[in-house]
Amino acid sequence: MSKVTGKTDGVAKDVMDYLKAVAEYYGKEIKINSGKRTDMYSAEVVFNNWTSNVDRGQIYLTDTLSTANRTTLNNYYKTAEEDLRAKDPDKKKAKDDFLSLAASTIGKNRCILRGVQLILSSLIFWMIR
């Protein structure tokens, strides 16, 4: 029997029911890699992946992350992580500012969409319902 496993805490019942139906239909186990997140946790994930799979914010639609906010986040990131001349207090402030802005934009929107990150047979994708 197919099942849904992983980090299911905080995932809404209707989303779980949908995932179970998908698992059953495909005869595969669905592993939830990331279920419920706080806004700040989502912001930290974005920061930690800014130059890799987040592609400096390019993965987000402008409804989620405006061009102005994307530019601001990128400038904060550059100061926090890439500017060799930046002093430690400036780096810390830039990271804190990045996290605050990301939490209030990307984090809020992710929670509204009620998304979960899934792993299905080595294929990682986002399911938004």
MMTF fields as JSON, N, C-alpha, C and O atoms, coordinates in Angstrom:
{
  "mmtfVersion": "1.0.0",
  "mmtfProducer": "UNKNOWN",
  "numBonds": 515,
  "numAtoms": 516,
  "numGroups": 129,
  "numChains": 1,
  "numModels": 1,
  "chainsPerModel": [1],
  "groupsPerChain": [129],
  "chainIdList": ["A"],
  "bondAtomList": [4, 2, 8, 6, 12, 10, 16, 14, 20, 18, 24, 22, 28, 26, 32, 30, 36, 34, 40, 38, 44, 42, 48, 46, 52, 50, 56, 54, 60, 58, 64, 62, 68, 66, 72, 70, 76, 74, 80, 78, 84, 82, 88, 86, 92, 90, 96, 94, 100, 98, 104, 102, 108, 106, 112, 110, 116, 114, 120, 118, 124, 122, 128, 126, 132, 130, 136, 134, 140, 138, 144, 142, 148, 146, 152, 150, 156, 154, 160, 158, 164, 162, 168, 166, 172, 170, 176, 174, 180, 178, 184, 182, 188, 186, 192, 190, 196, 194, 200, 198, 204, 202, 208, 206, 212, 210, 216, 214, 220, 218, 224, 222, 228, 226, 232, 230, 236, 234, 240, 238, 244, 242, 248, 246, 252, 250, 256, 254, 260, 258, 264, 262, 268, 266, 272, 270, 276, 274, 280, 278, 284, 282, 288, 286, 292, 290, 296, 294, 300, 298, 304, 302, 308, 306, 312, 310, 316, 314, 320, 318, 324, 322, 328, 326, 332, 330, 336, 334, 340, 338, 344, 342, 348, 346, 352, 350, 356, 354, 360, 358, 364, 362, 368, 366, 372, 370, 376, 374, 380, 378, 384, 382, 388, 386, 392, 390, 396, 394, 400, 398, 404, 402, 408, 406, 412, 410, 416, 414, 420, 418, 424, 422, 428, 426, 432, 430, 436, 434, 440, 438, 444, 442, 448, 446, 452, 450, 456, 454, 460, 458, 464, 462, 468, 466, 472, 470, 476, 474, 480, 478, 484, 482, 488, 486, 492, 490, 496, 494, 500, 498, 504, 502, 508, 506, 512, 510],
  "bondOrderList": [1, 1, 1, 1, 1, 1, 1, 1, 1, 1, 1, 1, 1, 1, 1, 1, 1, 1, 1, 1, 1, 1, 1, 1, 1, 1, 1, 1, 1, 1, 1, 1, 1, 1, 1, 1, 1, 1, 1, 1, 1, 1, 1, 1, 1, 1, 1, 1, 1, 1, 1, 1, 1, 1, 1, 1, 1, 1, 1, 1, 1, 1, 1, 1, 1, 1, 1, 1, 1, 1, 1, 1, 1, 1, 1, 1, 1, 1, 1, 1, 1, 1, 1, 1, 1, 1, 1, 1, 1, 1, 1, 1, 1, 1, 1, 1, 1, 1, 1, 1, 1, 1, 1, 1, 1, 1, 1, 1, 1, 1, 1, 1, 1, 1, 1, 1, 1, 1, 1, 1, 1, 1, 1, 1, 1, 1, 1, 1],
  "groupList": [{"groupName": "MET", "atomNameList": ["N", "CA", "C", "O"], "elementList": ["N", "C", "C", "O"], "formalChargeList": [0, 0, 0, 0], "bondAtomList": [1, 0, 2, 1, 3, 2], "bondOrderList": [1, 1, 2], "singleLetterCode": "M", "chemCompType": "L-PEPTIDE LINKING"}, {"groupName": "SER", "atomNameList": ["N", "CA", "C", "O"], "elementList": ["N", "C", "C", "O"], "formalChargeList": [0, 0, 0, 0], "bondAtomList": [1, 0, 2, 1, 3, 2], "bondOrderList": [1, 1, 2], "singleLetterCode": "S", "chemCompType": "L-PEPTIDE LINKING"}, {"groupName": "LYS", "atomNameList": ["N", "CA", "C", "O"], "elementList": ["N", "C", "C", "O"], "formalChargeList": [0, 0, 0, 0], "bondAtomList": [1, 0, 2, 1, 3, 2], "bondOrderList": [1, 1, 2], "singleLetterCode": "K", "chemCompType": "L-PEPTIDE LINKING"}, {"groupName": "VAL", "atomNameList": ["N", "CA", "C", "O"], "elementList": ["N", "C", "C", "O"], "formalChargeList": [0, 0, 0, 0], "bondAtomList": [1, 0, 2, 1, 3, 2], "bondOrderList": [1, 1, 2], "singleLetterCode": "V", "chemCompType": "L-PEPTIDE LINKING"}, {"groupName": "THR", "atomNameList": ["N", "CA", "C", "O"], "elementList": ["N", "C", "C", "O"], "formalChargeList": [0, 0, 0, 0], "bondAtomList": [1, 0, 2, 1, 3, 2], "bondOrderList": [1, 1, 2], "singleLetterCode": "T", "chemCompType": "L-PEPTIDE LINKING"}, {"groupName": "GLY", "atomNameList": ["N", "CA", "C", "O"], "elementList": ["N", "C", "C", "O"], "formalChargeList": [0, 0, 0, 0], "bondAtomList": [1, 0, 2, 1, 3, 2], "bondOrderList": [1, 1, 2], "singleLetterCode": "G", "chemCompType": "PEPTIDE LINKING"}, {"groupName": "ASP", "atomNameList": ["N", "CA", "C", "O"], "elementList": ["N", "C", "C", "O"], "formalChargeList": [0, 0, 0, 0], "bondAtomList": [1, 0, 2, 1, 3, 2], "bondOrderList": [1, 1, 2], "singleLetterCode": "D", "chemCompType": "L-PEPTIDE LINKING"}, {"groupName": "ALA", "atomNameList": ["N", "CA", "C", "O"], "elementList": ["N", "C", "C", "O"], "formalChargeList": [0, 0, 0, 0], "bondAtomList": [1, 0, 2, 1, 3, 2], "bondOrderList": [1, 1, 2], "singleLetterCode": "A", "chemCompType": "L-PEPTIDE LINKING"}, {"groupName": "TYR", "atomNameList": ["N", "CA", "C", "O"], "elementList": ["N", "C", "C", "O"], "formalChargeList": [0, 0, 0, 0], "bondAtomList": [1, 0, 2, 1, 3, 2], "bondOrderList": [1, 1, 2], "singleLetterCode": "Y", "chemCompType": "L-PEPTIDE LINKING"}, {"groupName": "LEU", "atomNameList": ["N", "CA", "C", "O"], "elementList": ["N", "C", "C", "O"], "formalChargeList": [0, 0, 0, 0], "bondAtomList": [1, 0, 2, 1, 3, 2], "bondOrderList": [1, 1, 2], "singleLetterCode": "L", "chemCompType": "L-PEPTIDE LINKING"}, {"groupName": "GLU", "atomNameList": ["N", "CA", "C", "O"], "elementList": ["N", "C", "C", "O"], "formalChargeList": [0, 0, 0, 0], "bondAtomList": [1, 0, 2, 1, 3, 2], "bondOrderList": [1, 1, 2], "singleLetterCode": "E", "chemCompType": "L-PEPTIDE LINKING"}, {"groupName": "ILE", "atomNameList": ["N", "CA", "C", "O"], "elementList": ["N", "C", "C", "O"], "formalChargeList": [0, 0, 0, 0], "bondAtomList": [1, 0, 2, 1, 3, 2], "bondOrderList": [1, 1, 2], "singleLetterCode": "I", "chemCompType": "L-PEPTIDE LINKING"}, {"groupName": "ASN", "atomNameList": ["N", "CA", "C", "O"], "elementList": ["N", "C", "C", "O"], "formalChargeList": [0, 0, 0, 0], "bondAtomList": [1, 0, 2, 1, 3, 2], "bondOrderList": [1, 1, 2], "singleLetterCode": "N", "chemCompType": "L-PEPTIDE LINKING"}, {"groupName": "ARG", "atomNameList": ["N", "CA", "C", "O"], "elementList": ["N", "C", "C", "O"], "formalChargeList": [0, 0, 0, 0], "bondAtomList": [1, 0, 2, 1, 3, 2], "bondOrderList": [1, 1, 2], "singleLetterCode": "R", "chemCompType": "L-PEPTIDE LINKING"}, {"groupName": "PHE", "atomNameList": ["N", "CA", "C", "O"], "elementList": ["N", "C", "C", "O"], "formalChargeList": [0, 0, 0, 0], "bondAtomList": [1, 0, 2, 1, 3, 2], "bondOrderList": [1, 1, 2], "singleLetterCode": "F", "chemCompType": "L-PEPTIDE LINKING"}, {"groupName": "TRP", "atomNameList": ["N", "CA", "C", "O"], "elementList": ["N", "C", "C", "O"], "formalChargeList": [0, 0, 0, 0], "bondAtomList": [1, 0, 2, 1, 3, 2], "bondOrderList": [1, 1, 2], "singleLetterCode": "W", "chemCompType": "L-PEPTIDE LINKING"}, {"groupName": "GLN", "atomNameList": ["N", "CA", "C", "O"], "elementList": ["N", "C", "C", "O"], "formalChargeList": [0, 0, 0, 0], "bondAtomList": [1, 0, 2, 1, 3, 2], "bondOrderList": [1, 1, 2], "singleLetterCode": "Q", "chemCompType": "L-PEPTIDE LINKING"}, {"groupName": "PRO", "atomNameList": ["N", "CA", "C", "O"], "elementList": ["N", "C", "C", "O"], "formalChargeList": [0, 0, 0, 0], "bondAtomList": [1, 0, 2, 1, 3, 2], "bondOrderList": [1, 1, 2], "singleLetterCode": "P", "chemCompType": "L-PEPTIDE LINKING"}, {"groupName": "CYS", "atomNameList": ["N", "CA", "C", "O"], "elementList": ["N", "C", "C", "O"], "formalChargeList": [0, 0, 0, 0], "bondAtomList": [1, 0, 2, 1, 3, 2], "bondOrderList": [1, 1, 2], "singleLetterCode": "C", "chemCompType": "L-PEPTIDE LINKING"}],
  "groupTypeList": [0, 1, 2, 3, 4, 5, 2, 4, 6, 5, 3, 7, 2, 6, 3, 0, 6, 8, 9, 2, 7, 3, 7, 10, 8, 8, 5, 2, 10, 11, 2, 11, 12, 1, 5, 2, 13, 4, 6, 0, 8, 1, 7, 10, 3, 3, 14, 12, 12, 15, 4, 1, 12, 3, 6, 13, 5, 16, 11, 8, 9, 4, 6, 4, 9, 1, 4, 7, 12, 13, 4, 4, 9, 12, 12, 8, 8, 2, 4, 7, 10, 10, 6, 9, 13, 7, 2, 6, 17, 6, 2, 2, 2, 7, 2, 6, 6, 14, 9, 1, 9, 7, 7, 1, 4, 11, 5, 2, 12, 13, 18, 11, 9, 13, 5, 3, 16, 9, 11, 9, 1, 1, 9, 11, 14, 15, 0, 11, 13],
  "groupIdList": [1, 2, 3, 4, 5, 6, 7, 8, 9, 10, 11, 12, 13, 14, 15, 16, 17, 18, 19, 20, 21, 22, 23, 24, 25, 26, 27, 28, 29, 30, 31, 32, 33, 34, 35, 36, 37, 38, 39, 40, 41, 42, 43, 44, 45, 46, 47, 48, 49, 50, 51, 52, 53, 54, 55, 56, 57, 58, 59, 60, 61, 62, 63, 64, 65, 66, 67, 68, 69, 70, 71, 72, 73, 74, 75, 76, 77, 78, 79, 80, 81, 82, 83, 84, 85, 86, 87, 88, 89, 90, 91, 92, 93, 94, 95, 96, 97, 98, 99, 100, 101, 102, 103, 104, 105, 106, 107, 108, 109, 110, 111, 112, 113, 114, 115, 116, 117, 118, 119, 120, 121, 122, 123, 124, 125, 126, 127, 128, 129],
  "secStructList": [7, 7, 7, 3, 3, 3, 7, 7, 6, 6, 7, 7, 2, 2, 2, 2, 2, 2, 2, 2, 2, 2, 2, 2, 2, 2, 6, 7, 7, 3, 3, 3, 3, 3, 7, 7, 7, 7, 2, 2, 2, 2, 2, 2, 2, 2, 2, 2, 6, 6, 6, 6, 6, 6, 4, 4, 4, 6, 6, 1, 7, 6, 6, 6, 1, 7, 2, 2, 2, 2, 2, 2, 2, 2, 2, 2, 2, 0, 0, 0, 0, 0, 7, 6, 6, 7, 7, 2, 2, 2, 2, 2, 2, 2, 2, 2, 2, 2, 2, 2, 2, 2, 0, 0, 0, 0, 0, 2, 2, 2, 2, 2, 2, 6, 3, 3, 3, 3, 3, 3, 6, 6, 3, 3, 3, 3, 3, 3, 7],
  "xCoordList": [0.842, 0.0, 0.875, 1.856, 0.545, 1.278, 0.942, -0.146, 1.899, 1.666, 2.403, 3.238, 2.069, 2.714, 3.492, 2.932, 4.788, 5.649, 6.417, 6.274, 7.223, 8.094, 7.543, 6.861, 7.844, 7.5, 6.06, 5.817, 5.116, 3.701, 3.083, 1.936, 3.833, 3.281, 2.872, 3.65, 1.658, 1.18, 0.605, 0.095, 0.673, 0.116, -1.395, -1.859, -2.151, -3.609, -4.164, -3.61, -5.264, -5.88, -6.244, -6.011, -6.807, -7.194, -5.978, -6.059, -4.858, -3.628, -3.121, -2.708, -3.152, -2.724, -3.607, -3.105, -4.911, -5.822, -5.507, -5.53, -5.215, -4.869, -3.575, -3.495, -2.564, -1.282, -1.438, -0.82, -2.263, -2.512, -3.155, -2.807, -4.089, -4.746, -3.737, -3.781, -2.838, -1.804, -0.876, -0.552, -0.447, 0.428, -0.247, 0.378, -1.508, -2.261, -2.397, -2.213, -2.712, -2.899, -1.625, -1.679, -0.463, 0.798, 1.475, 2.467, 0.939, 1.541, 2.921, 3.783, 3.138, 4.443, 4.303, 3.245, 5.393, 5.457, 5.802, 6.671, 5.13, 5.46, 6.055, 5.447, 7.24, 7.907, 7.859, 8.327, 7.287, 7.248, 8.576, 8.904, 9.32, 10.621, 10.488, 11.31, 9.458, 9.251, 7.767, 7.168, 7.182, 5.758, 5.56, 5.858, 5.062, 4.794, 6.109, 7.031, 6.172, 7.343, 6.87, 5.806, 7.676, 7.411, 7.914, 8.699, 7.463, 7.936, 9.453, 10.132, 9.981, 11.425, 12.196, 13.266, 11.67, 12.345, 12.407, 13.442, 11.311, 11.29, 12.328, 13.019, 12.431, 13.41, 14.834, 15.675, 15.11, 16.449, 16.77, 17.901, 15.783, 15.976, 16.294, 17.187, 15.574, 15.832, 17.25, 17.973, 17.653, 18.999, 20.059, 21.003, 19.894, 20.889, 20.967, 21.96, 19.94, 19.909, 19.852, 19.558, 20.131, 19.973, 20.755, 20.247, 21.982, 22.803, 22.725, 23.384, 21.93, 21.796, 20.381, 20.038, 19.557, 18.258, 17.245, 16.22, 17.486, 16.582, 16.929, 16.126, 18.128, 18.558, 18.391, 17.857, 18.871, 18.811, 17.398, 17.206, 16.423, 15.038, 14.297, 13.103, 14.993, 14.367, 13.281, 12.454, 13.269, 12.256, 10.874, 9.875, 10.815, 9.541, 8.87, 9.525, 7.566, 6.792, 6.801, 7.006, 6.583, 6.607, 5.441, 5.486, 4.395, 3.308, 3.815, 3.34, 4.772, 5.35, 6.509, 6.619, 7.37, 8.562, 8.725, 9.117, 8.416, 8.508, 9.952, 10.892, 10.107, 11.439, 12.236, 13.423, 11.596, 12.279, 12.743, 13.872, 11.881, 12.273, 13.348, 14.229, 13.282, 14.315, 15.667, 16.676, 15.675, 16.919, 17.435, 18.631, 16.542, 16.926, 17.507, 18.55, 16.837, 17.345, 18.714, 19.609, 18.88, 20.164, 21.266, 22.386, 20.959, 21.956, 22.304, 23.474, 21.297, 21.562, 22.448, 23.411, 22.121, 22.892, 24.34, 25.265, 24.53, 25.886, 26.702, 27.86, 26.102, 26.813, 27.106, 28.21, 26.118, 26.264, 27.248, 27.963, 27.29, 28.052, 29.158, 30.087, 29.09, 30.014, 30.958, 32.004, 30.624, 31.447, 32.623, 32.449, 33.805, 35.0, 35.392, 36.129, 34.904, 35.239, 34.256, 34.526, 33.126, 32.107, 32.608, 33.21, 32.35, 32.727, 31.67, 30.53, 32.064, 31.157, 29.826, 28.783, 29.817, 28.513, 27.629, 26.411, 28.255, 27.501, 26.958, 25.838, 27.755, 27.313, 26.122, 25.143, 26.217, 25.13, 23.855, 22.771, 23.982, 22.808, 22.192, 20.97, 23.024, 22.518, 21.778, 20.719, 22.325, 21.639, 20.32, 19.298, 20.347, 19.113, 18.054, 16.875, 18.479, 17.548, 17.007, 15.826, 17.878, 17.445, 16.364, 15.3, 16.643, 15.706, 14.371, 13.312, 14.425, 13.199, 12.338, 11.133, 12.964, 12.224, 11.726, 10.582, 12.574, 12.164, 11.019, 10.105, 11.063, 9.992, 8.669, 7.61, 8.736, 7.5, 6.945, 5.815, 7.732, 7.259, 7.128, 6.019, 8.249, 8.257, 7.639, 6.815, 8.032, 7.508, 6.008, 5.326, 5.484, 4.03, 3.299, 2.276, 3.815, 3.157, 3.205, 2.253, 4.277, 4.366, 3.317, 2.697, 3.113, 2.118, 0.707, -0.135, 0.445, -0.881, -1.187, -2.323, -0.172, -0.379, -0.501, -0.909, -0.146, -0.242, 0.537, 0.003, 1.783, 2.595, 3.374, 3.631, 3.748, 4.653, 5.696, 5.407, 6.905, 7.941, 7.978, 8.002, 7.983, 7.871, 9.086, 9.766, 9.341, 10.303, 9.541, 8.993, 9.499, 8.795, 9.769, 10.084, 10.243, 11.17, 12.326, 12.58, 13.015, 14.173, 13.833, 14.738, 12.582, 12.172, 11.648, 10.677, 12.268, 11.823, 11.009, 11.445, 9.833, 8.984, 8.138, 8.057, 7.526, 6.668, 5.213, 4.808, 4.437, 3.008, 2.318, 2.458, 1.573, 0.812, -0.662, -1.087, -1.42, -2.853, -3.632, -4.863],
  "yCoordList": [-1.199, 0.0, 1.246, 1.313, 2.199, 3.458, 4.314, 4.217, 5.159, 5.987, 7.31, 7.518, 8.192, 9.494, 9.481, 9.209, 9.777, 9.766, 11.076, 11.953, 11.197, 12.363, 13.367, 13.013, 14.612, 15.706, 16.16, 17.156, 15.419, 15.687, 16.607, 17.027, 16.929, 17.808, 19.151, 19.796, 19.559, 20.857, 20.885, 21.919, 19.778, 19.744, 19.562, 18.661, 20.404, 20.386, 19.033, 18.382, 18.626, 17.331, 17.194, 16.139, 18.231, 18.116, 17.945, 17.265, 18.559, 18.383, 16.955, 16.321, 16.443, 15.063, 14.08, 13.127, 14.31, 13.431, 13.429, 12.381, 14.6, 14.724, 13.961, 13.228, 14.139, 13.458, 11.943, 11.205, 11.486, 10.048, 9.502, 8.415, 10.259, 9.837, 9.776, 8.853, 10.745, 10.755, 9.558, 8.876, 9.298, 8.157, 6.853, 5.984, 6.726, 5.516, 5.369, 4.278, 6.452, 6.424, 5.958, 5.132, 6.508, 6.174, 4.948, 4.458, 4.449, 3.294, 3.575, 2.696, 4.784, 5.217, 5.815, 6.315, 5.75, 6.453, 7.908, 8.196, 8.814, 10.231, 10.625, 10.422, 11.184, 11.644, 13.161, 13.837, 13.681, 15.138, 15.56, 15.192, 16.328, 16.813, 18.043, 18.269, 18.82, 20.026, 20.331, 20.641, 20.245, 20.528, 21.933, 22.91, 22.038, 23.341, 24.055, 23.475, 25.298, 26.145, 27.467, 27.976, 28.006, 29.375, 30.306, 29.9, 31.539, 32.525, 32.685, 32.793, 32.699, 32.881, 31.66, 31.802, 30.476, 29.28, 29.317, 29.001, 29.699, 29.818, 30.842, 30.628, 31.949, 32.984, 32.446, 32.752, 31.653, 31.074, 30.101, 30.059, 29.322, 28.412, 29.222, 28.857, 30.301, 31.153, 31.717, 31.685, 32.23, 32.791, 31.734, 31.986, 30.552, 29.489, 28.952, 28.327, 29.187, 28.692, 29.814, 29.564, 31.047, 32.218, 32.104, 32.488, 31.583, 31.52, 30.161, 29.947, 29.247, 27.947, 27.813, 28.5, 26.951, 26.668, 27.8, 27.761, 28.796, 29.954, 30.943, 31.81, 30.799, 31.586, 33.084, 33.813, 33.515, 34.937, 35.508, 36.658, 34.68, 35.13, 34.991, 35.282, 34.548, 34.449, 33.379, 33.4, 32.446, 31.383, 31.875, 31.189, 33.06, 33.565, 34.504, 35.327, 34.365, 35.301, 36.662, 36.746, 37.721, 39.056, 39.275, 40.2, 38.441, 38.518, 38.115, 38.628, 37.202, 36.729, 37.615, 37.981, 37.955, 38.748, 39.787, 39.47, 41.035, 42.103, 42.288, 41.885, 42.895, 43.172, 44.028, 43.784, 45.019, 45.886, 45.085, 45.256, 44.219, 43.404, 42.382, 42.096, 41.834, 40.897, 41.599, 41.054, 42.808, 43.584, 43.896, 43.772, 44.299, 44.603, 43.366, 43.448, 42.218, 40.977, 40.635, 40.219, 40.806, 40.486, 41.392, 40.936, 42.658, 43.575, 43.19, 43.221, 42.828, 42.355, 41.113, 41.008, 40.178, 38.937, 39.224, 38.665, 40.096, 40.44, 40.982, 40.605, 41.869, 42.427, 41.342, 41.271, 40.503, 39.482, 38.385, 37.867, 38.026, 36.832, 37.052, 36.248, 38.102, 38.212, 39.405, 39.381, 40.425, 41.635, 41.412, 41.382, 41.258, 40.987, 42.173, 42.009, 43.355, 44.553, 44.816, 45.645, 44.127, 44.357, 43.873, 42.805, 44.668, 44.326, 43.387, 43.347, 42.639, 41.67, 42.273, 41.668, 43.452, 44.021, 44.342, 44.179, 44.8, 45.091, 43.81, 43.789, 42.751, 41.456, 40.933, 40.454, 41.031, 40.548, 41.346, 40.773, 42.669, 43.504, 43.183, 43.111, 42.994, 42.673, 41.339, 41.213, 40.346, 39.049, 39.183, 38.648, 39.896, 40.109, 40.828, 40.479, 41.832, 42.573, 41.674, 41.741, 40.833, 39.871, 38.963, 38.796, 38.381, 37.438, 38.1, 37.505, 39.328, 40.043, 40.287, 40.037, 40.777, 41.047, 39.749, 39.676, 38.74, 37.461, 36.826, 36.253, 36.924, 36.356, 37.07, 36.444, 38.374, 39.149, 39.087, 39.509, 38.566, 38.46, 36.994, 36.472, 36.342, 34.951, 34.029, 33.176, 34.198, 33.349, 33.453, 32.435, 34.654, 34.857, 34.222, 33.565, 34.413, 33.862, 32.342, 31.705, 31.757, 30.302, 29.722, 28.708, 30.34, 29.841, 29.986, 29.115, 31.07, 31.287, 30.208, 29.743, 29.81, 28.813, 27.395, 26.48, 27.218, 25.913, 24.874, 23.815, 25.167, 24.255, 23.282, 23.53, 22.166, 21.209, 20.844, 20.823, 20.559, 20.096, 18.581, 18.027, 17.913, 16.462, 15.845, 16.479, 14.591, 13.781, 12.561, 11.807, 12.363, 11.239, 10.515, 10.998, 9.362, 8.555, 9.392, 9.402, 10.084, 10.913, 12.157, 12.887, 12.416, 13.621, 14.602, 14.305, 15.751, 16.758, 17.785, 18.301, 18.082, 19.09, 19.746, 19.254, 20.834, 21.551, 21.238, 21.258, 20.949, 20.728, 21.85, 21.983, 22.657, 23.746, 23.452, 23.222, 23.461, 23.201, 24.297, 24.277],
  "zCoordList": [0.0, 0.0, 0.0, 0.742, -0.795, -0.875, 0.327, 0.896, 0.709, 1.879, 1.775, 0.894, 2.698, 2.814, 4.12, 5.182, 4.038, 5.221, 5.312, 4.46, 6.338, 6.491, 7.474, 8.436, 7.222, 8.134, 7.892, 7.21, 8.457, 8.217, 9.264, 9.113, 10.335, 11.369, 10.781, 10.078, 11.072, 10.645, 9.236, 8.806, 8.508, 7.159, 7.283, 7.982, 6.616, 6.706, 6.257, 5.371, 6.886, 6.603, 5.129, 4.54, 4.522, 3.12, 2.209, 1.187, 2.576, 1.802, 1.972, 1.0, 3.212, 3.454, 2.686, 2.091, 2.698, 1.972, 0.477, -0.169, -0.063, -1.472, -1.773, -2.759, -0.917, -1.118, -1.033, -1.8, -0.101, 0.026, -1.246, -1.708, -1.804, -3.047, -4.197, -5.011, -4.266, -5.306, -5.128, -6.1, -3.892, -3.61, -4.016, -4.625, -3.681, -4.019, -5.533, -6.073, -6.206, -7.66, -8.375, -9.287, -7.94, -8.595, -7.99, -8.529, -6.869, -6.225, -5.687, -5.687, -5.232, -4.73, -3.341, -2.958, -2.602, -1.325, -1.608, -2.431, -0.934, -1.019, 0.32, 1.371, 0.267, 1.487, 1.525, 0.609, 2.597, 2.768, 3.383, 4.511, 2.628, 3.059, 3.955, 4.843, 3.714, 4.498, 4.527, 3.496, 5.691, 5.844, 6.375, 5.687, 7.584, 8.187, 8.49, 9.063, 8.103, 8.382, 8.953, 8.599, 9.833, 10.265, 9.165, 8.309, 9.196, 8.223, 8.304, 7.283, 9.547, 9.721, 9.226, 8.634, 9.46, 8.96, 7.432, 6.845, 6.794, 5.336, 4.872, 3.876, 5.598, 5.25, 5.357, 4.512, 6.38, 6.545, 5.417, 4.933, 5.0, 3.869, 2.608, 1.843, 2.398, 1.235, 1.299, 0.304, 2.458, 2.607, 2.302, 1.552, 2.889, 2.724, 1.298, 0.926, 0.505, -0.868, -1.905, -3.074, -1.484, -2.344, -3.649, -4.702, -3.599, -4.818, -5.51, -6.527, -4.971, -5.639, -6.195, -7.157, -5.618, -6.23, -6.11, -6.79, -5.282, -5.225, -6.348, -6.693, -6.908, -8.068, -7.836, -8.672, -6.663, -6.272, -6.397, -6.794, -6.05, -6.037, -7.35, -7.422, -8.397, -9.713, -9.777, -10.688, -8.828, -8.868, -8.435, -8.651, -7.827, -7.321, -8.321, -8.96, -8.441, -9.247, -8.564, -7.353, -9.325, -8.73, -7.767, -6.956, -7.84, -6.849, -5.47, -4.456, -5.431, -4.176, -3.745, -2.575, -4.695, -4.403, -5.502, -6.626, -5.156, -6.155, -6.61, -5.924, -7.76, -8.286, -7.306, -7.093, -6.713, -5.746, -4.525, -4.063, -4.007, -2.846, -3.212, -2.402, -4.419, -4.872, -4.913, -4.467, -5.451, -5.514, -4.117, -3.853, -3.226, -1.845, -1.165, -0.517, -1.308, -0.719, -1.29, -0.554, -2.586, -3.201, -2.666, -2.434, -2.471, -1.901, -0.468, -0.084, 0.326, 1.693, 1.654, 2.414, 0.773, 0.676, 0.301, 0.891, -0.682, -1.111, 0.054, 0.231, 0.852, 2.004, 3.032, 3.572, 3.299, 4.342, 3.962, 4.82, 2.68, 2.286, 1.263, 1.194, 0.476, -0.657, -0.609, -1.258, 0.125, 0.176, 1.126, 2.344, 0.568, 1.366, 2.247, 3.219, 1.911, 2.693, 3.829, 4.698, 3.834, 4.867, 6.224, 6.338, 7.231, 8.613, 9.202, 8.738, 10.223, 10.846, 11.291, 11.041, 11.946, 12.326, 11.12, 11.173, 10.031, 8.808, 8.17, 7.659, 8.205, 7.68, 8.474, 7.902, 9.797, 10.653, 10.414, 10.313, 10.324, 10.077, 8.715, 8.587, 7.713, 6.377, 6.388, 5.772, 7.083, 7.162, 7.915, 7.487, 9.036, 9.805, 8.976, 9.028, 8.213, 7.349, 6.236, 5.895, 5.672, 4.655, 5.232, 4.636, 6.393, 7.008, 7.323, 7.122, 7.813, 8.152, 6.915, 6.93, 5.846, 4.617, 3.974, 3.524, 3.935, 3.342, 4.127, 3.535, 5.443, 6.275, 6.025, 6.013, 5.827, 5.661, 4.233, 3.989, 3.298, 1.914, 1.509, 1.397, 1.293, 0.839, 1.89, 1.562, 3.141, 4.213, 4.348, 4.463, 4.337, 4.449, 3.282, 3.473, 2.075, 0.896, 0.873, 0.422, 1.341, 1.364, 2.299, 1.978, 3.433, 4.387, 3.838, 4.053, 3.136, 2.563, 1.518, 1.421, 0.734, -0.312, 0.236, -0.479, 1.507, 2.138, 1.345, 1.014, 1.042, 0.256, 1.107, 2.285, 0.497, 1.11, 0.065, -1.132, 0.521, -0.384, -0.285, 0.814, -1.425, -1.474, -2.143, -2.949, -1.789, -2.519, -3.011, -2.206, -4.302, -4.903, -5.822, -6.91, -5.382, -6.185, -6.727, -7.932, -5.847, -6.177, -6.979, -7.382, -7.218, -7.924, -6.886, -6.191, -6.772, -5.821, -6.57, -7.599, -6.063, -6.673, -5.591, -4.465, -5.936, -5.006, -5.334, -6.496, -4.299, -4.472, -3.736, -2.52, -4.466, -3.879, -4.119, -5.251, -3.058, -3.216, -2.537, -2.547]
}
